[in-house]
Amino acid sequence: MLLVEKENRLARHQTGRNSGVIHAGVYYAPGSLKADFCRRGASVTLAFCREHGLPVAQCGKLLVATDALEVARMADLEQRCRLNGIHTERLSGDALKRREPHITGEAALLVPATGITDYARITATLARQFTALGGRIRTGRPVTAIHEKTDGVRVTIGKDSVYGRYLVACGGLMADRLARMMHIPIDFQIIPFRGEYFALAPVFQGRFSHLIYPIPDPGLPFLGVHLTRMIDGRVTVGPNAVLGWKREGYGRINLDAADCLEMLRFPGFWKVIGANVKSGLGEMRDALFRRGYLRRVQKYCPSVRLSDLRPYPTGIRAQAVLRDGSLVHDFLFAESERSLHVCNAPSPAATSAIPIGEYICEKLDEKFSMSMTPVRASAAA
Ligand SMILES: Cc1cc2nc3c(=O)[nH]c(=O)nc-3n(C[C@H](O)[C@H](O)[C@H](O)COP(=O)(O)OP(=O)(O)OC[C@H]3O[C@@H](n4cnc5c(N)ncnc54)[C@H](O)[C@@H]3O)c2cc1C
């Protein structure tokens, strides 16, 4: 089995640039793949970390409601947790203050199952297991072409090519391009959404026992700027959700002509922009002016000041958008005779990585006997 990764090391993109949260599965529609994979993924990820001595903490998370509208939305989330089989506890404003003296809210929902880890380290451990079982990893060159034949798949990597019986593609921000290389009919495009973070000043380290999340607007796909105790002890605030003009551009100002052109030609892009003008402009304003960003945090953590916001690496979410402008909320896969593509794997896909892997194996088992030798183009956690 061969794993091909275009970067010089694994987990250079979403898997190595996220909040490091092991999500419990609060938000996802009951019956969806996300709800199922995330709930199972949370417990297997914790177990995997403990078994392999990887850093992990089950610190729990607090969803903090700061006004009457958010209290009503919190009740909806509580109900969703019940349907998804996730244990929660409702806290009054006073009970919240006793647990988290620096956080202010009318009420909060405690989700004890939520945890934190380091997904890049999990990836490194999985890679070691993969090679110990005989797998090979080839980094530093992209897959540039894929041709499907009746008995296998030819994958071009730079000047070389390899042949395998089956291909699994987990291309993250490039998922649509890998599917299109094989002429698989897809009706979505990956739109990049930047997630910009700040690290809080060192004085905040150890100040919070839980992860602190706002109550999200159900009309928006992202969870809102949250306070995260990272596994290395730092506290981050973020991520926001700003349209990206370069799929893998992490600097402050990024523009890629080919990425932009592809996006501007896609009808779904204009529809998504049209439907989210107000929130999109708000995100852009707060990305440009830190005071707006700060206001979002101060809603539930008034002690954070502008000078407490320090630089921290940005992440970029790969979000599949359909031609009609709707965002694909659930995990999405596409297949051909000889390939399986993970097309949409946004958050909580890091938490769900092991169940996603099991799902892929089940799909492969359906097609082949145990003796198959697939090629896998690109990497995933
Ligand atoms: C800001 C942010 C915060 C998040 N927070 C969380 C969180 O707290 N918890 C959680 O569960 N999830 C979180 N997520 C989501 C999670 O990180 C991703 O869903 C998950 O990492 C996706 O994994 P992936 O393997 O699909 O994509 P990636 O990790 O992006 O990997 C795709 C790989 O494919 C490679 N590739 C692409 N094209 C080619 C090619 N042509 N040839 C070879 N290789 C190629 C890329 O180089 C890359 O390494 C977050 C994501 C972001 C961006």
Ligand as a Chemical Component Dictionary entry (heavy atoms), coordinates in Angstrom:
data_LIG
# 
_chem_comp.id                   LIG 
_chem_comp.type                 NON-POLYMER 
_chem_comp.pdbx_formal_charge   0 
_chem_comp.three_letter_code    LIG 
# 
loop_
_chem_comp_atom.comp_id 
_chem_comp_atom.atom_id 
_chem_comp_atom.alt_atom_id 
_chem_comp_atom.type_symbol 
_chem_comp_atom.charge 
_chem_comp_atom.model_Cartn_x 
_chem_comp_atom.model_Cartn_y 
_chem_comp_atom.model_Cartn_z 
_chem_comp_atom.pdbx_ordinal 
LIG C1  C1  C 0 -9.332  26.251 11.338 1  
LIG C2  C2  C 0 -9.811  24.825 11.496 2  
LIG C3  C3  C 0 -10.198 24.351 12.763 3  
LIG C4  C4  C 0 -10.657 23.035 12.896 4  
LIG N1  N1  N 0 -10.891 22.544 14.155 5  
LIG C5  C5  C 0 -11.208 21.223 14.290 6  
LIG C6  C6  C 0 -11.316 20.644 15.572 7  
LIG O1  O1  O 0 -11.050 21.289 16.581 8  
LIG N2  N2  N 0 -11.705 19.332 15.662 9  
LIG C7  C7  C 0 -11.983 18.589 14.559 10 
LIG O2  O2  O 0 -12.374 17.434 14.703 11 
LIG N3  N3  N 0 -11.836 19.106 13.314 12 
LIG C8  C8  C 0 -11.422 20.383 13.162 13 
LIG N4  N4  N 0 -11.214 20.912 11.923 14 
LIG C9  C9  C 0 -11.456 20.066 10.763 15 
LIG C10 C10 C 0 -10.305 19.089 10.510 16 
LIG O3  O3  O 0 -9.055  19.654 10.767 17 
LIG C11 C11 C 0 -10.382 18.643 9.067  18 
LIG O4  O4  O 0 -11.717 18.316 8.790  19 
LIG C12 C12 C 0 -9.519  17.416 8.793  20 
LIG O5  O5  O 0 -8.225  17.670 9.260  21 
LIG C13 C13 C 0 -9.545  17.129 7.310  22 
LIG O6  O6  O 0 -8.570  16.148 7.019  23 
LIG P1  P1  P 0 -8.234  15.808 5.517  24 
LIG O7  O7  O 0 -7.230  14.724 5.540  25 
LIG O8  O8  O 0 -9.508  15.629 4.759  26 
LIG O9  O9  O 0 -7.577  17.151 4.915  27 
LIG P2  P2  P 0 -6.094  17.722 5.096  28 
LIG O10 O10 O 0 -5.608  17.584 6.488  29 
LIG O11 O11 O 0 -6.137  19.108 4.534  30 
LIG O12 O12 O 0 -5.192  16.774 4.200  31 
LIG C14 C14 C 0 -5.295  16.724 2.804  32 
LIG C15 C15 C 0 -3.927  16.350 2.274  33 
LIG O13 O13 O 0 -4.009  16.072 0.897  34 
LIG C16 C16 C 0 -2.802  16.515 0.309  35 
LIG N5  N5  N 0 -2.992  16.690 -1.130 36 
LIG C17 C17 C 0 -3.891  17.496 -1.741 37 
LIG N6  N6  N 0 -3.746  17.397 -3.076 38 
LIG C18 C18 C 0 -2.757  16.488 -3.319 39 
LIG C19 C19 C 0 -2.146  15.978 -4.510 40 
LIG N7  N7  N 0 -2.524  16.372 -5.727 41 
LIG N8  N8  N 0 -1.146  15.069 -4.372 42 
LIG C20 C20 C 0 -0.755  14.665 -3.138 43 
LIG N9  N9  N 0 -1.282  15.131 -1.984 44 
LIG C21 C21 C 0 -2.268  16.034 -2.070 45 
LIG C22 C22 C 0 -2.532  17.836 1.027  46 
LIG O14 O14 O 0 -1.177  18.252 0.904  47 
LIG C23 C23 C 0 -2.933  17.499 2.450  48 
LIG O15 O15 O 0 -1.856  17.053 3.241  49 
LIG C24 C24 C 0 -10.751 22.207 11.749 50 
LIG C25 C25 C 0 -10.338 22.686 10.497 51 
LIG C26 C26 C 0 -9.848  23.967 10.378 52 
LIG C27 C27 C 0 -9.321  24.404 9.045  53 
# 
loop_
_chem_comp_bond.comp_id 
_chem_comp_bond.atom_id_1 
_chem_comp_bond.atom_id_2 
_chem_comp_bond.value_order 
_chem_comp_bond.pdbx_ordinal 
LIG C1  C2  SING 1  
LIG C2  C3  SING 2  
LIG C2  C26 DOUB 3  
LIG C3  C4  DOUB 4  
LIG C4  N1  SING 5  
LIG C4  C24 SING 6  
LIG N1  C5  DOUB 7  
LIG C5  C6  SING 8  
LIG C5  C8  SING 9  
LIG C6  O1  DOUB 10 
LIG C6  N2  SING 11 
LIG N2  C7  SING 12 
LIG C7  O2  DOUB 13 
LIG C7  N3  SING 14 
LIG N3  C8  DOUB 15 
LIG C8  N4  SING 16 
LIG N4  C9  SING 17 
LIG N4  C24 SING 18 
LIG C9  C10 SING 19 
LIG C10 O3  SING 20 
LIG C10 C11 SING 21 
LIG C11 O4  SING 22 
LIG C11 C12 SING 23 
LIG C12 O5  SING 24 
LIG C12 C13 SING 25 
LIG C13 O6  SING 26 
LIG O6  P1  SING 27 
LIG P1  O7  DOUB 28 
LIG P1  O8  SING 29 
LIG P1  O9  SING 30 
LIG O9  P2  SING 31 
LIG P2  O10 DOUB 32 
LIG P2  O11 SING 33 
LIG P2  O12 SING 34 
LIG O12 C14 SING 35 
LIG C14 C15 SING 36 
LIG C15 O13 SING 37 
LIG C15 C23 SING 38 
LIG O13 C16 SING 39 
LIG C16 N5  SING 40 
LIG C16 C22 SING 41 
LIG N5  C17 SING 42 
LIG N5  C21 SING 43 
LIG C17 N6  DOUB 44 
LIG N6  C18 SING 45 
LIG C18 C19 SING 46 
LIG C18 C21 DOUB 47 
LIG C19 N7  SING 48 
LIG C19 N8  DOUB 49 
LIG N8  C20 SING 50 
LIG C20 N9  DOUB 51 
LIG N9  C21 SING 52 
LIG C22 O14 SING 53 
LIG C22 C23 SING 54 
LIG C23 O15 SING 55 
LIG C24 C25 DOUB 56 
LIG C25 C26 SING 57 
LIG C26 C27 SING 58 
# 
